[in-house]
Each structure stands twice: as structure tokens, then as C-alpha cells.
């Protein structure tokens, strides 16, 4: 089935400052100061594409979610025997897409996903599913991860040591000016055959190549 990526965006901190976050000058300071790097990156890439699908729902895909906040809550539970509501509410896996919808005034709802095996291929299929099923004309798909805390980095496998980044894609059944076609095969026997791109990097390279040839 042919779909269109009508807009896309990518944000990652510079190599010499992996803790950096986008400034989010359009977000109220009282809200912004509570946000993690992961949530700030998510908001930034959604903000960059939102005008292409302002009524669309958001599909958020991550391998670790709010890992640093989760560790903070675990420490609080072990050391203090209890958890404060504010840190807990910002540590849950869906905190980033939830805060993005609040900060940007989105009303299309959101879904937060943790793919079982291939982060990118499964995430792309899940994000495109409501569009391919005809339930909606478009959806905003976000892939995002932040650097694991040092405590987790010491025991994490190489594939789990993902540099911080966020990427967003407006997937649609209707092509807008500048939109680029992608083909997915929802009837394939395995995920590798359903998605012709093996990684996020491969898809972005293709999109950059298509844009430069226009």
C-alpha cells in the first residue's frame, strides 16, 4: 500500500553536548522547566510538522521512554519508601507524548508504543496502521529516545545504547505538496517484508535524497 510522508523533522543534540535540549521558546516557562530532554525533543519535532496535520493523532515509539525519571522514582521508593505524585506522573512511558499534546494543544489523542523486536520497522507499521485501515487520513509518528542513565549504560547491550534523538513523520493517505511516497505491505508474512526500510537512518537518507532531487 502506498502512503505519503508529507512532512518530517529530526532533532538531536550536538556530539559535544549530548545532554542539550531544544529551547522550546513557544512553550510557557512554567511548563517547560518540568520537561525532560526526551519530552523536549518530542515536542520540538512534533511542533515542526504539526501544521501539515493539525487534527491528527500522535503515535510515539521509544525503546526506553523516561528512563532517567524512572530511575529517580525507583531510588525514591527504595530510599524513602514512597513516591511523590509529581515525579511519578512524569516518569511513566507515555509522559512525552502526553506533554506534547498539552504543550501544543493537540486534540487528536496519542498512543505510546514499545516495539517488541525491531524498533523502527514495527513502529512504522503501528504508526501507519490507522491510516492504512482508513480510520484516519493522517497520523504523526514520532521515534524518540534519550541517553540511558550511567547506571543503565554500565549493563546495557550495545543496541540499547542509543544516542538521544527525536524524529517525526506525517503519514497520510493523501499527498500534499512536497509529500514523498513510501510503500508498505501489511499482508507480508513477517515485519521485514512489510517494511522495505531496515532502519530509521535508511528512511531519512531516502527522504533527503528525494528532497534534493525535486
Secondary structure, 3 states (H helix, E strand, C coil): CEEEEEEEEEECCCCCCCCCCCCCCCCCHHHHCCCCHHHHHHHHHHHHHHHHCCCCEEEEECCCCCHHHHHHHHHHHHHHCCCCHHHHHCCCCCHHHHHHHHHHCCCCCEEEECCCCCHHHHHHHHHHHHHHCCCCCEEEEEEEECCCCHHHHCCCCHHHCCCCEEEEEEEECCCCCCCEEEEECCCCCCHHHHECCCCHHHHHHHHHHHHHHC
